[in-house]
Amino acid sequence: MASPGRIDRRARSISAGLTFVAVIIGVAAACSDDSADSVPVEGRSFADSSDFVAHYWDRPIPLQGAPPEGLNPLETSLQPETCGTCHPQQFQDWGTTLHSGAYSPGLSGQLVNFGTYDQVRACLVCHAPLSEQSALVPDSAGALVSNPHFDKPLQRQGIVCAACHLRGWQRYGPPRRDGSLDPAPDGSPHGGATRTTFFEDSRFCSGCHQFAFPAPNGKSLQNTYEEWRGSRYASQGIICQTCHMPDRRHLWRGVHDSTMVASGVTVEWMRGSDDISLRVTNTGTGHRFPTYVTPEVLVTVEMLDGDRRPIPGATAEAWIKRSVEARGGVWIELSDTRLAPDSSLMVMASTADGASYARGSVIVYPDAFYERVFRGMLGAALSDTSRTLISDAHRQAQESVFSIFEDTVEVR
């Protein structure tokens, strides 16, 4: 982890006082999808791959409805721990992920203090997408009414197993490991699962990882799927699941995981006649590095004297990030220095003026955007409950910082 001194050096391109409505509700509204309102509460079946692509991620996911006769209480539970009874590895993996923490202190702390339920629901469609995780659901006319099936503990578990695998009490999953789509034998638990290649398609992930709008400077705030689709990885058949679910593990490691981040880039020293550079290349990330607007990466080259002490004024640094700001309800892109696949950033410093060593570092701030927002919120009026949650979220954001590269080399 970086030292506190490094953490304090983060750029402040977005005001710490950004309001909740602009920052969170504005983003949530971008990804909400009310097309599910017209889907009967008993759910629906999916006839073919195009049907899956078009409708599997209608959100919020319709109520499951009355369970079919013959299913036992374990088979009609939406709790992830019940899935773990027969799928312990998947359940254990899920519990370590941001998916399981999607209904986070940062989100819940804001929902407590701000917004109408329409706005709250816009957040839940990705962070807790089952209708059973929502206190209100639409009636046949589209009006929000009290949900008798609301499960508050389930809501707090975020993106649960059922969100990806259950529609109208029918289980869905990927092909067998041999590629076949053969159904489960009669008498299998919960009637087996309908197998579909859609689970091995990047479009499966795009429902929550690709926003339609807002799109400052023509690029959606969350543009991961389109970034991947325009890269060589798409043409090579390297899909989201290849990297984020290796061997079908339910891990979804990303920018918060130092090993995952380090595996996606190559960091190397480049020497000139009177300078030295640190080059960072996106060699293994199938989208921009980083892909979202919330992380920031600081690359630094610091010149040192013979006693390895910093030489004043002999430090070069650059940020890899996308800076955006909400102004009057409109999102503005201030800058974008992220690395497209196979592109590089060079940070160069002079080896003159008595330099004997160069110290390089690459520090990742996964929650830089949120840290500033939460810090600003803590300076405003909050309820006691909201303040407790936002304080926890702010601490987590501060503690998420890590280094993927620290090295000192001799320059003379």
C-alpha positions as CSV (number, residue, x, y, z in Angstrom):
1,M,0.0,0.0,0.0
2,A,1.2,3.5,-0.7
3,S,2.3,5.7,2.0
4,P,-0.1,8.4,3.4
5,G,2.0,11.0,1.6
6,R,1.3,9.4,-1.7
7,I,-2.4,9.1,-1.0
8,D,-2.6,12.9,-0.4
9,R,-1.2,13.6,-3.8
10,R,-4.3,12.6,-5.7
11,A,-5.6,15.0,-8.3
12,R,-8.8,16.8,-7.4
13,S,-10.4,17.2,-10.7
14,I,-13.9,16.6,-9.3
15,S,-15.2,18.8,-6.5
16,A,-15.4,17.0,-3.1
17,G,-18.8,18.7,-2.7
18,L,-20.5,16.9,-5.6
19,T,-24.1,16.2,-4.6
20,F,-25.6,12.7,-4.2
21,V,-28.2,13.4,-6.9
22,A,-25.6,14.3,-9.5
23,V,-23.1,11.6,-8.7
24,I,-25.0,8.5,-7.8
25,I,-28.6,9.0,-9.0
26,G,-27.4,10.5,-12.2
27,V,-25.3,7.4,-12.9
28,A,-28.0,5.0,-11.7
29,A,-30.6,6.5,-14.0
30,A,-28.3,5.8,-16.8
31,C,-28.4,2.0,-16.3
32,S,-32.0,1.5,-15.1
33,D,-34.2,-0.5,-17.3
34,D,-38.0,-0.4,-16.8
35,S,-38.6,-2.8,-19.7
36,A,-39.3,-5.5,-17.1
37,D,-42.4,-3.7,-15.9
38,S,-44.4,-5.4,-18.8
39,V,-43.1,-8.9,-17.9
40,P,-45.6,-11.0,-15.9
41,V,-44.5,-11.6,-12.3
42,E,-44.3,-15.3,-12.9
43,G,-41.3,-14.6,-15.1
44,R,-40.7,-16.0,-18.6
45,S,-38.9,-18.6,-20.5
46,F,-36.2,-18.1,-23.2
47,A,-36.6,-19.9,-26.4
48,D,-33.3,-19.2,-28.1
49,S,-30.1,-17.3,-27.9
50,S,-31.5,-14.1,-29.4
51,D,-34.3,-14.3,-26.8
52,F,-31.7,-14.6,-24.0
53,V,-29.7,-11.6,-25.3
54,A,-32.8,-9.5,-25.6
55,H,-34.7,-10.3,-22.4
56,Y,-32.6,-12.2,-19.9
57,W,-31.4,-9.0,-18.3
58,D,-34.7,-7.1,-18.3
59,R,-34.4,-5.3,-15.0
60,P,-35.4,-5.2,-12.2
61,I,-35.7,-9.0,-12.6
62,P,-39.4,-9.8,-12.3
63,L,-40.7,-11.5,-9.2
64,Q,-40.2,-15.2,-9.3
65,G,-43.9,-15.8,-8.6
66,A,-45.4,-18.9,-6.9
67,P,-42.9,-21.8,-7.0
68,P,-43.8,-24.9,-8.9
69,E,-45.2,-27.8,-6.9
70,G,-42.7,-30.4,-5.9
71,L,-39.9,-28.0,-5.0
72,N,-38.7,-28.3,-1.4
73,P,-37.9,-25.2,0.8
74,L,-34.2,-25.4,-0.1
75,E,-35.1,-25.3,-3.8
76,T,-37.4,-22.3,-3.4
77,S,-34.9,-20.2,-1.4
78,L,-33.3,-17.1,-2.9
79,Q,-30.6,-17.0,-0.3
80,P,-27.0,-17.6,-1.7
81,E,-26.1,-19.8,1.2
82,T,-28.7,-22.3,0.2
83,C,-27.1,-22.5,-3.3
84,G,-23.9,-23.1,-1.5
85,T,-25.3,-26.4,-0.1
86,C,-24.6,-28.0,-3.4
87,H,-22.3,-25.5,-5.0
88,P,-19.8,-24.7,-2.1
89,Q,-17.0,-23.5,-4.3
90,Q,-19.1,-21.0,-6.2
91,F,-20.6,-19.8,-2.9
92,Q,-17.2,-19.4,-1.3
93,D,-15.8,-17.5,-4.3
94,W,-18.9,-15.2,-4.5
95,G,-18.5,-14.3,-0.8
96,T,-15.1,-12.8,-1.6
97,T,-16.3,-10.5,-4.4
98,L,-17.6,-7.0,-5.0
99,H,-20.8,-8.7,-6.3
100,S,-21.6,-10.0,-2.9
101,G,-20.9,-6.5,-1.5
102,A,-22.8,-4.6,-4.2
103,Y,-25.2,-3.2,-1.7
104,S,-22.3,-1.5,0.0
105,P,-22.2,1.1,2.8
106,G,-21.5,3.8,0.2
107,L,-24.7,2.9,-1.7
108,S,-26.9,2.2,1.3
109,G,-25.6,5.3,3.1
110,Q,-26.7,7.5,0.3
111,L,-30.1,5.8,-0.3
112,V,-30.9,6.3,3.4
113,N,-30.5,10.1,3.1
114,F,-31.4,11.0,-0.4
115,G,-33.7,10.4,-3.3
116,T,-37.2,9.2,-4.1
117,Y,-37.9,5.5,-4.3
118,D,-37.8,5.8,-8.1
119,Q,-34.2,6.9,-7.8
120,V,-33.4,4.2,-5.3
121,R,-34.9,1.6,-7.6
122,A,-32.7,2.9,-10.4
123,C,-29.6,2.0,-8.3
124,L,-31.0,-1.4,-7.3
125,V,-31.4,-2.7,-10.8
126,C,-27.6,-3.4,-10.8
127,H,-26.7,-3.5,-7.1
128,A,-29.6,-5.7,-6.0
129,P,-31.4,-6.6,-9.2
130,L,-34.1,-9.1,-8.0
131,S,-37.5,-7.7,-7.5
132,E,-37.6,-9.5,-4.2
133,Q,-34.8,-7.1,-3.2
134,S,-36.9,-4.1,-3.7
135,A,-39.5,-2.7,-1.2
136,L,-41.7,-1.4,-4.0
137,V,-42.5,-3.0,-7.3
138,P,-44.7,-1.9,-10.3
139,D,-48.3,-3.0,-10.5
140,S,-50.0,-3.8,-13.9
141,A,-50.3,0.0,-14.6
142,G,-46.7,0.6,-13.8
143,A,-47.3,2.4,-10.5
144,L,-45.0,1.5,-7.6
145,V,-46.7,-0.5,-4.8
146,S,-45.6,-2.2,-1.7
147,N,-43.9,-5.5,-2.4
148,P,-45.1,-8.3,-0.1
149,H,-42.2,-10.4,-1.2
150,F,-39.5,-7.9,-0.2
151,D,-36.6,-9.5,1.6
152,K,-34.4,-6.9,3.3
153,P,-31.6,-9.4,4.3
154,L,-31.5,-10.6,0.7
155,Q,-31.2,-7.0,-0.5
156,R,-28.2,-6.5,1.6
157,Q,-26.4,-9.4,-0.1
158,G,-26.2,-7.5,-3.3
159,I,-25.8,-9.5,-6.6
160,V,-26.9,-13.0,-5.4
161,C,-26.8,-16.3,-7.2
162,A,-30.4,-16.0,-8.3
163,A,-29.8,-12.7,-10.0
164,C,-27.7,-14.5,-12.7
165,H,-29.2,-18.0,-12.6
166,L,-32.9,-17.8,-11.8
167,R,-35.9,-16.6,-13.8
168,G,-39.5,-17.7,-12.9
169,W,-38.0,-20.5,-10.7
170,Q,-36.2,-21.9,-13.7
171,R,-32.4,-22.3,-13.3
172,Y,-30.1,-21.3,-16.1
173,G,-26.4,-21.9,-16.5
174,P,-23.6,-22.4,-19.0
175,P,-23.0,-25.4,-21.2
176,R,-21.4,-28.4,-19.6
177,R,-17.6,-28.4,-19.6
178,D,-17.7,-30.6,-22.7
179,G,-19.7,-28.0,-24.5
180,S,-23.0,-29.9,-24.5
181,L,-26.3,-28.5,-23.6
182,D,-27.9,-31.8,-22.5
183,P,-30.5,-31.3,-19.8
184,A,-30.2,-32.7,-16.3
185,P,-31.7,-36.2,-15.7
186,D,-35.2,-36.4,-14.3
187,G,-35.3,-36.0,-10.5
188,S,-32.3,-33.6,-10.4
189,P,-32.3,-30.9,-7.7
190,H,-34.6,-28.0,-8.6
191,G,-35.3,-29.6,-11.9
192,G,-31.8,-29.2,-13.2
193,A,-30.8,-26.2,-15.3
194,T,-31.4,-24.9,-18.8
195,R,-28.0,-24.6,-20.3
196,T,-27.2,-21.8,-22.8
197,T,-24.1,-20.4,-24.5
198,F,-25.3,-16.9,-23.4
199,F,-23.4,-17.5,-20.2
200,E,-20.2,-17.7,-22.3
201,D,-21.0,-14.4,-24.1
202,S,-19.6,-10.9,-23.1
203,R,-23.1,-9.6,-23.6
204,F,-24.1,-11.4,-20.5
205,C,-21.9,-9.0,-18.5
206,S,-22.8,-5.9,-20.4
207,G,-26.2,-5.4,-18.7
208,C,-24.5,-3.8,-15.8
209,H,-21.1,-3.0,-17.2
210,Q,-22.3,-0.9,-20.2
211,F,-24.4,2.2,-19.7
212,A,-26.4,3.7,-22.6
213,F,-26.0,7.2,-21.2
214,P,-24.8,9.6,-19.9
215,A,-21.9,9.7,-22.4
216,P,-19.7,12.8,-22.0
217,N,-17.5,13.3,-25.0
218,G,-19.4,10.5,-26.7
219,K,-18.2,7.8,-24.3
220,S,-20.5,6.3,-21.8
221,L,-19.4,6.5,-18.1
222,Q,-19.3,2.7,-18.0
223,N,-18.2,1.7,-21.5
224,T,-16.5,-1.6,-20.8
225,Y,-18.4,-3.8,-23.3
226,E,-17.9,-1.3,-26.2
227,E,-14.2,-0.9,-25.3
228,W,-13.8,-4.7,-25.4
229,R,-15.8,-5.0,-28.6
230,G,-13.5,-2.6,-30.4
231,S,-10.4,-4.4,-29.2
232,R,-8.4,-7.4,-30.7
233,Y,-9.6,-9.4,-27.7
234,A,-13.1,-9.6,-29.1
235,S,-11.9,-10.9,-32.5
236,Q,-9.7,-13.4,-30.8
237,G,-12.6,-14.8,-28.8
238,I,-11.2,-13.6,-25.4
239,I,-14.4,-12.7,-23.6
240,C,-15.1,-11.1,-20.2
241,Q,-15.4,-14.5,-18.6
242,T,-12.0,-15.6,-19.8
243,C,-10.2,-13.2,-17.5
244,H,-12.8,-12.5,-14.8
245,M,-14.1,-16.1,-14.4
246,P,-11.1,-18.3,-15.1
247,D,-12.0,-22.0,-15.0
248,R,-15.6,-20.8,-14.3
249,R,-14.5,-19.5,-10.9
250,H,-17.0,-17.0,-9.5
251,L,-14.3,-14.5,-8.5
252,W,-14.8,-11.5,-10.9
253,R,-11.5,-9.9,-9.8
254,G,-10.9,-6.4,-11.1
255,V,-9.3,-3.1,-10.3
256,H,-9.5,-3.7,-6.5
257,D,-7.2,-6.7,-6.8
258,S,-3.5,-6.0,-7.0
259,T,-2.6,-9.3,-8.7
260,M,-5.3,-8.9,-11.3
261,V,-4.3,-5.3,-12.1
262,A,-0.6,-6.2,-12.2
263,S,-1.3,-9.1,-14.7
264,G,-3.0,-6.7,-17.1
265,V,-0.1,-4.3,-17.6
266,T,3.6,-4.4,-18.2
267,V,5.8,-1.9,-16.4
268,E,9.5,-1.4,-17.5
269,W,12.4,1.0,-17.4
270,M,13.5,2.7,-20.6
271,R,16.9,4.3,-20.7
272,G,18.1,7.2,-22.8
273,S,21.4,9.0,-23.0
274,D,20.5,11.6,-20.4
275,D,17.1,10.5,-19.2
276,I,15.2,7.5,-17.9
277,S,11.6,6.6,-18.3
278,L,9.0,4.3,-16.8
279,R,6.7,2.8,-19.4
280,V,3.4,1.3,-18.6
281,T,1.7,-0.7,-21.3
282,N,-1.8,-2.2,-21.4
283,T,-0.7,-5.7,-22.4
284,G,-3.4,-7.9,-21.0
285,T,-6.6,-5.8,-20.3
286,G,-9.3,-6.3,-22.8
287,H,-10.6,-2.8,-22.4
288,R,-9.2,0.5,-21.4
289,F,-7.0,0.6,-18.3
290,P,-8.8,1.4,-16.1
291,T,-12.2,1.0,-17.7
292,Y,-14.4,3.1,-15.3
293,V,-14.4,6.7,-14.2
294,T,-13.8,5.9,-10.5
295,P,-10.2,4.5,-10.4
296,E,-7.0,6.5,-10.9
297,V,-3.4,5.2,-11.4
298,L,-0.4,7.4,-10.5
299,V,3.0,6.7,-12.3
300,T,6.0,8.4,-10.7
301,V,9.7,8.6,-11.5
302,E,11.8,10.2,-8.7
303,M,15.5,11.0,-9.1
304,L,17.7,10.2,-6.1
305,D,21.2,11.3,-5.1
306,G,24.1,9.0,-4.1
307,D,22.5,8.5,-0.7
308,R,19.2,7.6,-2.3
309,R,17.6,10.9,-1.1
310,P,15.1,12.6,-3.4
311,I,16.5,15.5,-5.5
312,P,14.3,18.5,-5.2
313,G,12.4,19.3,-8.4
314,A,13.6,16.1,-10.1
315,T,10.3,14.1,-10.0
316,A,8.1,13.3,-13.0
317,E,4.6,11.9,-12.7
318,A,1.5,11.2,-14.7
319,W,-2.1,10.0,-14.0
320,I,-3.9,7.3,-15.9
321,K,-7.5,8.1,-15.4
322,R,-10.7,9.5,-16.9
323,S,-11.8,12.7,-15.2
324,V,-15.5,13.6,-15.3
325,E,-17.6,16.1,-13.6
326,A,-21.4,16.7,-13.2
327,R,-22.3,20.4,-13.9
328,G,-25.9,21.4,-13.7
329,G,-27.1,17.9,-14.2
330,V,-24.8,17.3,-17.3
331,W,-21.7,15.1,-17.2
332,I,-18.6,16.7,-18.6
333,E,-15.3,14.9,-19.5
334,L,-12.3,16.9,-18.3
335,S,-9.6,14.5,-19.5
336,D,-9.0,10.9,-20.5
337,T,-5.5,9.5,-20.2
338,R,-6.5,5.8,-19.9
339,L,-4.7,3.2,-21.9
340,A,-6.4,1.4,-24.7
341,P,-5.4,-2.2,-25.2
342,D,-1.7,-2.4,-26.4
343,S,-1.1,1.3,-25.8
344,S,1.5,2.8,-23.4
345,L,2.3,5.7,-21.2
346,M,5.9,7.0,-20.7
347,V,7.0,9.0,-17.7
348,M,10.5,10.5,-18.3
349,A,12.9,12.2,-15.9
350,S,16.4,13.6,-16.6
351,T,19.4,11.8,-15.2
352,A,21.5,15.0,-15.0
353,D,22.1,17.2,-12.0
354,G,23.8,14.7,-9.8
355,A,21.2,11.9,-10.0
356,S,22.6,8.5,-9.1
357,Y,19.4,6.5,-8.8
358,A,15.8,6.5,-10.1
359,R,12.9,5.3,-8.1
360,G,9.7,4.3,-10.0
361,S,6.3,3.5,-8.7
362,V,2.8,2.7,-10.0
363,I,0.1,3.3,-7.4
364,V,-3.5,2.3,-8.0
365,Y,-6.4,4.2,-6.3
366,P,-9.5,2.0,-7.1
367,D,-12.0,4.3,-5.4
368,A,-10.5,7.7,-6.0
369,F,-13.7,9.2,-7.3
370,Y,-15.8,7.7,-4.4
371,E,-13.3,8.8,-1.8
372,R,-13.7,12.4,-2.8
373,V,-17.5,12.2,-3.0
374,F,-17.8,10.5,0.4
375,R,-15.3,13.0,1.9
376,G,-17.5,15.8,0.6
377,M,-20.7,14.2,1.9
378,L,-19.2,13.9,5.4
379,G,-19.0,17.7,5.4
380,A,-22.7,18.0,4.7
381,A,-25.8,17.4,6.8
382,L,-26.5,13.6,7.1
383,S,-28.7,11.5,9.3
384,D,-26.9,9.5,11.9
385,T,-27.5,6.3,10.0
386,S,-26.2,7.7,6.8
387,R,-23.2,9.3,8.4
388,T,-22.2,6.0,9.9
389,L,-22.5,4.2,6.6
390,I,-20.7,6.9,4.6
391,S,-17.9,7.1,7.1
392,D,-17.4,3.3,6.7
393,A,-17.5,3.7,2.9
394,H,-15.0,6.6,3.0
395,R,-12.6,4.5,5.2
396,Q,-12.9,1.6,2.8
397,A,-12.1,3.9,-0.2
398,Q,-9.0,5.2,1.5
399,E,-7.8,1.7,2.4
400,S,-8.3,0.4,-1.1
401,V,-5.0,2.0,-2.4
402,F,-2.2,-0.4,-3.4
403,S,1.0,-0.5,-5.4
404,I,1.7,-2.8,-8.4
405,F,5.3,-1.6,-9.0
406,E,8.1,-0.2,-6.8
407,D,11.7,-0.3,-8.0
408,T,14.9,1.7,-7.7
409,V,17.6,1.4,-10.4
410,E,21.1,2.9,-10.7
411,V,21.4,5.5,-13.4
412,R,25.2,6.1,-13.3
